[in-house]
Amino acid sequence: MPVISKINVLAQKNKMADQYETSRWGFWLVCILSMLWSGWSLLIKTYHDEASIVVYSVVDRPINYIYINGNIGNNASAFDGVSARAGGSTGPYRLEGDIVKIDWLLSVDMEQQEGQVYRSEPHTISLPMPKRKKGQNDLCVLFLPNNKPMVRWANSCAIEMADSIDPYRVGLTARGD
């Protein structure tokens, strides 16, 4: 009997050693695959498909909601003659396709509401999607008077849109003067 029990003990030890080897290889395989996936998503993919939406407005009325291809953008306050910045950016979103569909609600501020001059107006427009270069991760949307939005890709909307906003600013001359 003692010989059989020694054989059983050795067989159990071999099983445990095999299970340990298998689990160790499984652990390292999972670690290597995780590192490869992380490296691919951070370094190679470079988020070229995703972008933030940045909204500016030179309209004298606030814009309550903005949807770009079904993705919500930030609200924009009424243009005060100086600052066209809306209040940040939203995203990142996957913005694809050849068409940019923009839905927005042109709203009223308290002064306009008291005077009952304006009512809230929903608008929709479809524009061609501008060409995008690598590294351009901001979709800049500038709302111009007469409900004409302008859309462009940029590395930095604040820099890229300044030339388009400056003519609407009160008391500023053209750049370079």
N, C-alpha and C positions, 0 to 999 in steps of 0.2 A: 503493500500500500504506500509506503513512503515514496517509492520511485514514481508512482503514478501521480501523487500529489505534487512532487517536484516538477514533473512534466507539465501538469496543469498550470502551475505557477509561472513557469517559463513561457508557456503559450500565452497566458494572459499578459505577461510583460511585453511580449512581441506585438500583441494586438494593440496595447496601449502605445508602444513606440511607433507603430505604423499610423495610428490615429493622430499622434502628435505631429509626425512628419507631414501628414496630409493637411492638418489644420494650419501648420506653420507655412506651408506652401500656399495655401488658400489666403492666409493673412497677407503674405507678401504680394501675391497676385492682385488682391484688392487694393493694396497700397499703391502699387505701380500703376494700375489702371486709373485710380483716382488722381494721381499726380499728372499723368498724361492728359486726362480730361481737363483738369484745372489749367495746365499750361496751354492747351489748345484754346480754351475759352478766354483766357486772359491775354495771351500773346498773339496768337494767330488770327483769331476771329476779330479782334479789335472793335467789337461792337459796331461794325460798319452799317448794320441794318437798323440800329436803334438811334433815336434822336430825341432831343428835348424840343418842346414848342415854346417859343418866346414871343409874346404879343406886345405890340406897341400900338398907340392910337394917337392921331392928330385930329380927332373928331371932337366936337364940342359937347358930345353926349357920352355918358358911360356905356360900356358894353358889358352886359350882365353875364352871358355865357358864350363860350366859343367852343365849337367842336371841329376838329380837323380830322377828316376821314374817320369819324366816330370816336376820336380820342379827345378828351376834354383839355382845353387850354385855360390859362388864367384869365380872370376878369380884367378889364381896363377901365380906369376912371376917365372922366371927361378931361380933355386936353386943356391945360391952363395957360398955354402959350410958351411954356418953358420945358416942362417934363412930359415926355411921351411914354415913359416907362410904365408898364402895367403893374408889376408886382411880383416878378419872379418868372420862373419857368416851370413847366410841367413835363413829366416823362421820367425816364425814357420810354418812348413808344416805338413800335415797328411801323414805319411810314413807308409804304410801298405803293407801286402803281404809277400810271402815267397821268392820273388826274388827282388834284387836290380839291376835295369837297369841303367847303367851309360853311358852317351853320353858326349864326350868331344872333343875339337879341340886342338890338339898339334900344337902350333904356332911357330913362329920364332921371335927372337929379332933383333934389327937393325944390329948388327955385323954379325949374321948368315944370314940375308937377303942380306947384301952386298956381302958376300962370296958366295952366291947362293949355299950353301951346303945343306940346308934343304928347304922343302916346308911344308906348313900347312897340317896337316893330321887329318881328322876326325876319331874318334874311338868310338866303342860301345862294351860294355861287359855286360853280365848278371852274377851276383854272387848270392849265397844264402844269404838271409837276416840274419844277425847274431841275436842271441837271445837278447832280451832287458829286462832289469830289471827295476823295478819301480824307478823313480828318474833319470834315464839315459835319458836326454833330448837333447843330442848332438849326431848326426850321424857324426863320424869322417871319412873322406876319405883321405887317404894318397896315392899319386901317386908315385910309385916306378919306377926305371929304367926299360926299356923294356916294357913300357906301361902296367904295372901290378898294378892296384889300390888295396889297402887294405882298408876294411871297418870294423868299429867296433862302438858299442855304448859306450858312456862314460858320466860321470857326468861333467868332464872337459877334453876336448880334449888336452889341453896344457900339462896336467899331464899324461894322458893315452898314448899319442903318443910319448912322449919324448924318451922312450926306443927304439922305432922303428926308430926314426929319428937320434939318436946319432951316430950309426955306419957310417952314411953318412957325418957327420960333419968333416971338416978338422981340424986337430990338437987336437982333443978331444980323450981321451981314454975312454974305456968302463966304465959305471957307477960302482962305488964301488971300483975303483982302486986308 
